[in-house]
């Protein structure tokens, strides 16, 4: 079985966001989360983005590691 390693760029593409390095840095700079807010509860996601993030985390999907890293970057 071939396991794909997900990256921040592929996560941004999956979320329908611009995924070049500058766009990712800009997004992280412009969006910060309080410690009490879960990533998928952030007000800047649409419903499908929030659902994807929530399901990926709860199911410990292929995306979970990069989502956790992204979450840390937003704190």
Secondary structure, DSSP 4 states (H G I P E B T S, - for coil): -PPPPP-HHHHHHHTTS--SHHHHHHHHHH----TTS-GGG-TTS-HHHHHHHHHHHHTT-TTHHHHHHHHHHT-
